[in-house]
Amino acid sequence: MVPIRRYVGRAASLHRRVFIHPRGGNLAKKTPLRAMSGQVFHTFDPVYDARSRILIVGSMASVQSRRAGFYYGNPRNRFYDVLSGLLGVEKPQTTAQKIEMLLQNRIAIYDVLAACEIKGSADSSIKNAAPHDFTPIFRTARIRRVFANGRAAYQYYRKFIDEDVTALPSTSPANAAYKLTRLRSEWSAILDFLNGKG
């Protein structure tokens, strides 16, 4: 299980410097979050409930995800192709179907960053990043393992939240070196934790 005490201690140190996001959530900050050119705020909630056993984190929502108001909104992103194939279910099409698939299979998702400066959807351009508060997820669900969707999510989770995270190859279309079959093979690591073996 994720080491809750270590996480809460890290979060507490971050929360000595807290501001209130316009949506009402607390965001730990490393730099003052004034309006800046290219600054973006994460505007939708995490998906989880008390049954969730793994947490999959991204870095920051892409342009298309921000427009859609939900995770992995780019139709070329293979996140839902990978998960539906591994879980043996039909690929969800609507937001409601995506949430249902995730919750029924005990999967929680969130993005590490609550706000940052970013050019388009390029993780390499991120500056002045501020993380989300993950404490409610860990207090509600018995998360067995945290997985990061891509290198940037992995690095930001380790930097801001906790070092106990497993990196998986990005499902982004930018990761063209990984075909769908290869992604599913790598991502099959999540199944042991969903099935109680991890």
C-alpha positions as CSV (number, residue, x, y, z in Angstrom):
1,M,0.0,0.0,0.0
2,V,1.1,3.6,-0.6
3,P,2.9,4.9,2.5
4,I,0.3,7.3,3.7
5,R,2.3,8.8,6.6
6,R,5.1,9.7,4.3
7,Y,2.8,11.3,1.8
8,V,0.9,13.3,4.5
9,G,4.1,14.5,5.9
10,R,5.3,15.7,2.5
11,A,1.9,17.3,1.8
12,A,1.9,19.1,5.2
13,S,5.3,20.7,4.4
14,L,3.9,21.9,1.1
15,H,0.7,23.2,2.6
16,R,2.5,25.7,4.7
17,R,2.3,27.7,1.4
18,V,-1.2,27.4,0.3
19,F,-3.6,29.5,-1.8
20,I,-7.2,28.8,-2.6
21,H,-7.9,28.0,-6.2
22,P,-11.0,29.8,-7.7
23,R,-12.8,26.3,-7.8
24,G,-12.3,26.0,-4.0
25,G,-9.5,23.5,-3.8
26,N,-6.2,23.9,-2.0
27,L,-3.1,24.0,-4.1
28,A,0.4,23.8,-2.7
29,K,2.6,26.3,-4.5
30,K,6.3,26.8,-5.0
31,T,5.8,30.2,-6.7
32,P,3.1,32.9,-6.5
33,L,0.3,31.9,-8.9
34,R,-0.6,35.3,-10.4
35,A,-2.0,35.5,-13.9
36,M,0.9,34.9,-16.3
37,S,1.1,34.4,-20.0
38,G,0.4,30.8,-20.9
39,Q,-0.8,29.9,-17.4
40,V,-3.3,27.1,-17.2
41,F,-5.4,25.8,-14.3
42,H,-6.6,22.2,-14.0
43,T,-10.4,22.5,-13.9
44,F,-11.9,19.0,-13.3
45,D,-11.9,16.6,-10.4
46,P,-10.1,13.4,-9.8
47,V,-11.9,10.1,-10.4
48,Y,-11.9,7.8,-7.4
49,D,-14.0,6.2,-4.7
50,A,-13.4,4.0,-1.6
51,R,-13.0,0.9,-3.8
52,S,-10.1,2.3,-5.8
53,R,-6.9,0.3,-5.5
54,I,-4.5,1.9,-8.0
55,L,-4.0,5.5,-8.9
56,I,-2.9,6.6,-12.4
57,V,-1.5,10.1,-12.7
58,G,-0.8,12.3,-15.6
59,S,1.2,15.5,-15.7
60,M,-1.1,18.3,-16.8
61,A,-4.3,18.0,-18.8
62,S,-3.7,18.6,-22.6
63,V,-5.4,21.3,-24.6
64,Q,-8.1,18.9,-25.8
65,S,-8.6,17.5,-22.3
66,R,-9.1,21.0,-21.0
67,R,-11.7,21.7,-23.7
68,A,-13.5,18.4,-23.1
69,G,-13.3,18.8,-19.3
70,F,-12.1,15.3,-18.8
71,Y,-8.9,13.2,-18.8
72,Y,-7.3,12.1,-22.1
73,G,-9.6,14.1,-24.3
74,N,-7.4,13.7,-27.4
75,P,-9.0,11.0,-29.5
76,R,-5.5,9.8,-30.5
77,N,-4.5,9.3,-26.9
78,R,-4.5,5.5,-26.3
79,F,-5.3,5.6,-22.6
80,Y,-8.8,4.1,-22.9
81,D,-7.7,1.7,-25.7
82,V,-5.0,0.3,-23.3
83,L,-7.2,0.0,-20.3
84,S,-10.2,-1.4,-22.1
85,G,-8.1,-4.0,-23.7
86,L,-6.4,-5.1,-20.5
87,L,-9.7,-5.1,-18.6
88,G,-11.6,-7.0,-21.3
89,V,-14.3,-4.4,-21.8
90,E,-15.6,-2.3,-24.6
91,K,-13.7,1.0,-25.0
92,P,-15.8,3.8,-23.3
93,Q,-16.9,6.7,-25.5
94,T,-18.6,9.2,-23.2
95,T,-17.3,10.7,-20.0
96,A,-19.9,8.8,-18.0
97,Q,-18.8,5.5,-19.6
98,K,-15.2,6.3,-18.8
99,I,-15.9,7.1,-15.2
100,E,-18.0,3.9,-14.9
101,M,-15.2,1.8,-16.4
102,L,-12.6,3.3,-14.1
103,L,-14.6,3.0,-10.9
104,Q,-16.0,-0.5,-11.6
105,N,-12.4,-1.7,-12.1
106,R,-11.1,0.1,-9.0
107,I,-8.9,2.6,-10.9
108,A,-8.4,6.2,-9.7
109,I,-7.0,8.9,-12.0
110,Y,-5.7,12.4,-11.5
111,D,-3.1,14.8,-12.8
112,V,-0.2,15.8,-10.7
113,L,-0.3,19.5,-11.6
114,A,-3.0,21.9,-10.6
115,A,-1.6,24.9,-12.4
116,C,1.4,25.8,-14.5
117,E,2.6,27.8,-17.5
118,I,2.6,25.6,-20.6
119,K,2.7,26.0,-24.3
120,G,-0.1,24.0,-25.8
121,S,0.2,20.5,-24.5
122,A,4.0,20.2,-24.4
123,D,5.2,18.9,-21.1
124,S,8.7,20.1,-21.9
125,S,7.5,23.7,-21.8
126,I,6.0,23.5,-18.3
127,K,7.1,26.2,-15.8
128,N,6.0,27.5,-12.4
129,A,4.2,24.2,-11.7
130,A,2.0,23.8,-8.6
131,P,0.7,20.3,-7.5
132,H,-2.7,19.1,-6.5
133,D,-3.5,17.9,-3.0
134,F,-3.7,14.1,-3.2
135,T,-4.6,13.7,0.5
136,P,-8.4,13.2,0.0
137,I,-7.7,10.3,-2.4
138,F,-5.3,8.5,0.0
139,R,-7.6,9.1,2.9
140,T,-10.6,7.6,1.1
141,A,-9.1,4.7,-0.9
142,R,-6.7,2.0,0.0
143,I,-4.3,2.7,-2.9
144,R,-1.9,-0.2,-3.4
145,R,0.2,1.4,-6.1
146,V,0.6,4.7,-8.0
147,F,1.4,4.6,-11.7
148,A,2.6,7.5,-13.8
149,N,1.4,7.8,-17.4
150,G,4.7,9.0,-18.9
151,R,8.0,10.4,-17.9
152,A,6.8,13.9,-17.0
153,A,4.0,12.6,-14.7
154,Y,6.6,10.4,-13.0
155,Q,9.0,13.2,-12.5
156,Y,6.5,15.7,-11.2
157,Y,4.9,13.1,-8.8
158,R,8.3,12.3,-7.4
159,K,9.2,16.0,-7.1
160,F,6.0,17.2,-5.4
161,I,4.2,14.2,-3.9
162,D,6.2,11.1,-3.2
163,E,9.0,8.9,-4.6
164,D,6.9,5.7,-4.4
165,V,5.5,5.7,-8.0
166,T,5.9,3.4,-11.0
167,A,6.6,4.8,-14.4
168,L,4.7,3.5,-17.4
169,P,5.2,4.5,-21.0
170,S,3.0,7.4,-22.1
171,T,-0.2,6.7,-24.0
172,S,0.1,10.1,-25.7
173,P,0.2,10.0,-29.5
174,A,3.6,11.8,-29.2
175,N,5.0,8.5,-27.9
176,A,4.9,7.0,-31.4
177,A,7.6,4.5,-30.7
178,Y,5.1,2.5,-28.6
179,K,2.4,0.7,-30.6
180,L,-0.8,-0.3,-28.9
181,T,0.2,-3.9,-28.4
182,R,3.5,-2.8,-26.7
183,L,1.7,-0.3,-24.5
184,R,-0.8,-3.0,-23.3
185,S,2.1,-5.3,-22.6
186,E,3.9,-2.7,-20.4
187,W,0.7,-1.5,-18.8
188,S,-0.3,-5.0,-17.8
189,A,1.7,-4.4,-14.6
190,I,-1.4,-2.7,-13.2
191,L,-3.4,-5.9,-13.2
192,D,-1.6,-7.6,-10.3
193,F,-2.6,-4.7,-8.1
194,L,-6.2,-4.7,-9.3
195,N,-6.4,-8.4,-8.7
196,G,-4.9,-8.2,-5.2
197,K,-1.6,-9.9,-6.1
198,G,0.6,-6.8,-5.8
